[in-house]
Amino acid sequence: MSNEKHLYTTPFLFENDVKLIMDSIMQTQDYWGSKRNGTLAWDTFCQSRIDELEPLLNKFDSANWKELPEPTKEI
């Protein structure tokens, strides 16, 4: 038997937070793409990491935004 825990969380991010994350990733990808000067192994590793990020970016793009509920009134 495995002692692994399978955990799941929903991050609480505002739309501006997601935009900042996506912009940062895209700028990094663009910068790296124009400066490839490492070894073949390093360039391959970096490209594989970029490829792994693509599904994550797609999840950000396809996420549904929900309004925050009204806070309950304290008595």
C-alpha positions as CSV (number, residue, x, y, z in Angstrom):
1,M,0.0,0.0,0.0
2,S,1.1,3.5,-0.7
3,N,1.1,6.3,1.8
4,E,0.5,8.9,-0.9
5,K,-2.1,11.5,-0.3
6,H,-4.1,12.8,-3.2
7,L,-4.9,16.4,-2.4
8,Y,-6.9,18.9,-4.3
9,T,-7.3,22.6,-3.7
10,T,-9.0,25.4,-5.5
11,P,-6.8,28.5,-5.4
12,F,-8.5,31.8,-4.6
13,L,-7.2,34.0,-7.4
14,F,-8.6,37.2,-8.7
15,E,-8.7,37.8,-12.5
16,N,-5.7,40.3,-12.2
17,D,-3.7,37.6,-10.4
18,V,-4.2,35.1,-13.2
19,K,-3.4,37.8,-15.8
20,L,-0.1,38.5,-14.0
21,I,0.8,34.8,-13.8
22,M,0.0,34.3,-17.5
23,D,1.9,37.4,-18.6
24,S,4.9,36.4,-16.6
25,I,5.0,32.9,-18.1
26,M,4.5,34.3,-21.7
27,Q,7.3,36.9,-21.3
28,T,9.6,34.2,-19.9
29,Q,8.8,31.9,-22.9
30,D,9.4,34.7,-25.4
31,Y,12.7,35.7,-23.8
32,W,13.9,32.2,-23.7
33,G,12.8,31.5,-27.2
34,S,14.9,34.4,-28.5
35,K,18.0,33.6,-26.4
36,R,18.5,29.8,-26.9
37,N,22.2,29.5,-26.4
38,G,22.5,26.6,-23.9
39,T,23.5,23.1,-24.5
40,L,21.2,20.9,-26.5
41,A,20.2,19.1,-23.3
42,W,19.4,22.4,-21.5
43,D,17.4,23.7,-24.5
44,T,15.5,20.4,-24.7
45,F,14.7,20.5,-20.9
46,C,13.5,24.1,-21.1
47,Q,11.3,23.4,-24.1
48,S,9.8,20.3,-22.4
49,R,8.9,22.5,-19.3
50,I,7.2,25.1,-21.6
51,D,5.3,22.2,-23.3
52,E,4.1,21.1,-19.8
53,L,2.8,24.6,-19.0
54,E,0.6,24.8,-22.1
55,P,-2.3,22.7,-20.5
56,L,-2.1,24.9,-17.4
57,L,-2.4,28.1,-19.5
58,N,-5.3,26.6,-21.3
59,K,-7.0,25.9,-18.0
60,F,-6.6,29.5,-17.0
61,D,-8.1,30.6,-20.3
62,S,-11.1,28.3,-20.1
63,A,-11.9,28.8,-16.4
64,N,-15.3,30.2,-15.4
65,W,-15.2,33.3,-13.2
66,K,-17.7,33.4,-10.4
67,E,-18.8,36.3,-8.3
68,L,-17.9,36.3,-4.7
69,P,-20.9,35.7,-2.4
70,E,-22.1,38.4,-0.1
71,P,-20.5,38.0,3.3
72,T,-22.8,37.0,6.1
73,K,-23.8,39.7,8.5
74,E,-22.6,39.3,12.0
75,I,-25.1,39.9,14.8
